[in-house]
Amino acid sequence: MTSDLITSLYVFMLAAFLGFEVIRRISPLLHTPLMSLTNALDAIAVVGAIVLAGERRTRLSTVLGTVAIIAATSNVVGGFLITDRMLKMFKPSRPKKP
């Protein structure tokens, strides 16, 4: 293994651990604003994945870029659906007019 790969794996594991710990300790009241911020960050990931897949340097980078596009896009769409559903919970329910 090269030192770049080991460093990348170390950063990935550290980011995954820290992300898990931060998300686990978020109170439910902050979940909706956090999801909105996460959707914005995931949109940046989609753009980065499109750039990676579009460069077509190697077949592996194109395949990984395509997988990243699919994963990040599904995360953005799912985040928007969850945020929309949570925001509907806070709207007052009014009786329907006859």
C-alpha positions as CSV (number, residue, x, y, z in Angstrom):
1,M,0.0,0.0,0.0
2,T,1.2,3.5,-0.8
3,S,1.3,6.2,1.9
4,D,-1.4,8.2,0.0
5,L,-3.8,5.3,0.2
6,I,-3.1,4.8,3.9
7,T,-3.5,8.5,4.6
8,S,-6.8,8.5,2.6
9,L,-8.1,5.5,4.5
10,Y,-7.2,7.1,7.8
11,V,-9.0,10.4,6.9
12,F,-12.0,8.4,5.7
13,M,-12.2,6.4,8.9
14,L,-11.8,9.5,11.1
15,A,-14.4,11.4,9.2
16,A,-16.8,8.4,9.4
17,F,-16.3,8.1,13.1
18,L,-16.7,11.8,13.8
19,G,-19.7,12.1,11.5
20,F,-21.4,9.2,13.3
21,E,-20.7,10.7,16.7
22,V,-22.0,14.2,15.7
23,I,-25.2,12.9,14.1
24,R,-25.9,10.5,17.0
25,R,-25.8,13.3,19.6
26,I,-28.1,15.8,17.7
27,S,-31.3,16.5,19.4
28,P,-34.5,15.9,17.4
29,L,-35.3,19.7,17.3
30,L,-32.1,20.3,15.3
31,H,-32.7,17.5,12.9
32,T,-34.5,19.4,10.2
33,P,-32.0,22.3,10.0
34,L,-29.2,19.8,10.0
35,M,-30.8,17.8,7.2
36,S,-31.1,21.1,5.1
37,L,-27.4,21.7,5.6
38,T,-26.5,18.1,4.8
39,N,-28.6,18.4,1.5
40,A,-26.5,21.5,0.6
41,L,-23.3,19.6,1.2
42,D,-24.5,16.6,-0.7
43,A,-25.3,18.8,-3.7
44,I,-21.6,19.8,-3.6
45,A,-20.7,16.1,-3.6
46,V,-22.9,15.6,-6.7
47,V,-21.1,18.3,-8.6
48,G,-17.7,16.9,-7.6
49,A,-18.8,13.4,-8.7
50,I,-20.0,14.7,-12.0
51,V,-16.6,16.4,-12.5
52,L,-14.8,13.1,-11.6
53,A,-16.9,11.0,-13.9
54,G,-16.7,13.5,-16.7
55,E,-12.9,13.6,-16.8
56,R,-12.7,10.0,-17.9
57,R,-9.1,9.6,-16.9
58,T,-9.4,5.9,-16.2
59,R,-12.2,3.4,-16.4
60,L,-12.1,3.0,-12.6
61,S,-12.5,6.8,-12.0
62,T,-15.5,6.9,-14.4
63,V,-17.2,4.0,-12.7
64,L,-16.5,5.3,-9.2
65,G,-17.7,8.8,-10.3
66,T,-20.9,7.3,-11.6
67,V,-21.5,5.4,-8.4
68,A,-20.8,8.6,-6.4
69,I,-23.3,10.5,-8.5
70,I,-26.0,7.9,-7.9
71,A,-25.2,7.7,-4.1
72,A,-25.1,11.4,-3.6
73,T,-28.2,12.1,-5.7
74,S,-30.2,9.5,-3.8
75,N,-29.0,11.0,-0.5
76,V,-30.0,14.5,-1.6
77,V,-33.5,13.3,-2.8
78,G,-34.0,11.3,0.4
79,G,-32.9,14.2,2.5
80,F,-35.4,16.5,0.9
81,L,-38.2,14.0,1.3
82,I,-37.4,13.5,5.0
83,T,-37.1,17.3,5.6
84,D,-40.4,17.9,3.8
85,R,-42.1,15.3,5.9
86,M,-40.7,16.7,9.1
87,L,-41.7,20.2,8.2
88,K,-45.3,19.0,7.6
89,M,-45.4,17.8,11.2
90,F,-45.0,21.3,12.4
91,K,-47.8,22.8,10.3
92,P,-51.0,23.4,12.2
93,S,-53.8,21.0,11.3
94,R,-56.9,22.9,10.4
95,P,-60.3,21.2,10.0
96,K,-61.4,21.0,6.4
97,K,-64.1,23.4,5.2
98,P,-67.4,21.8,4.3
